[in-house]
Amino acid sequence: MRRIGLAVALGAALACCGGTPGGAAGPPPVDAPPTDRFDAIVIDAGHGGEDEGARGPAGSREKDVVFDVAQRLARRLRDRGLRVVMTRDRDVFVPLETRTMLANDAHTDLFISIHANAAPSHSPRGIEVFFASLDATDERAREVAERENSAFGAAGTPPSPDDPLVAIIGDMIVADTMREASAFAKLAQERLDDLDDVPSRGVKQAPFVVLLGVQAPAVLVEIGFLSNPTEERTLRREERREAIAAALERAVAAYGERYDATRGATAHGR
C-alpha cells in the first residue's frame, strides 16, 4: 500500500495553498480502501561507488559491509516469497532521487536503508535504528543524519522544521507513515538486541533525507561502528553479517504479519 511521504505531502500542501477560484480549496483526494497485503520491500545498501562511507581502522569500507548484509537480507526475504527491490545491486553510487524513485515506483510496503556507523572516538559501539523526523532525537542523532546526508551534497538538505508549510503537513506525516515506521523500527531494534555482545543504542529519530522522500514506512539501520576496532573485526566476520540479516528478516516477518492482520488480508505462509 502506498503512503504519503514528506515530499508528496509538501507538494499537496503547496497545491492546496494555491486554492481554487474564489479561494475555496478543492476536495482532498480519497484513498481507496487498502486491499493489498504485505509483499514488497525495498532494501537500500548505503553509499557505493566513489562514496565509500565510513572506513574502519583496519580498512573496512562501509559500502562493502552494508552491501553484503543487504544481499543476505534480500535472499532471505525472497525465500519467504516477498518481492524485493534493491536500490543498488553492485558497487555503484546511486543518487538520492534515484533511491527514493525506486522505492516509490516499486509501491513498496517497507523501506530499509542499511548503514554502518562511525564516530571521531574509537569507543562508541552498538546498533541503532532510526526513522525519519524533521527534528533529531538528540545531538548525536543529528550528527549521524548529517554524516549520511552529506553524501548527497545539496540534495541532502532536509526541509526546515521551522517552515510554516512543514508545520501544516506535520500531522499528515505522523498520523500514518511515521507511526508505522516507528513500529517497524522498534521490531528491528528488538530483534537486533538478540545478537551477542552488541549494546543497544535504541530507536531514534533524525532528518535522514533518504527516508523523508519515501512514500512508505522507512527506517535506517546502523549495524555497528566501523570506527570501533572491536566492532569492525566483528562486522568483518561472515557469521555476524548473516546474523544481522537474519535478525532483520525476523523483524520484517513480524511486521508483515502485523500489517496483514490490521488490514484484514490473508497472511503469507511463513
Buried (B, 14 or more C-beta within 10 A) or exposed (E): BBBBBBBBBBEBBEEBEEEEEEEEEEEEEEEEEBEBBBBBBBBBBBBBEEBBBBBBEEEBBBBBBBBBBBBBBBEBBEEBEBBBBBBBEEBEBBEBEEBBBBBBEBBBBBBBBBBBBBBEEBEBBBBBBBBBBBEBBEEBBBBBBBBBBEBBEEEBEBBEEEEEBBEBBBEBBEEBBBEBBBBBBBBBBBBBBEBEEBEBBBBBBBBBBBBBBBBBBBBBBBBBBBBBBEBBBBBBEEEBBBBBBBBBBBBBBBBBBBBBEEBEBEEBEE
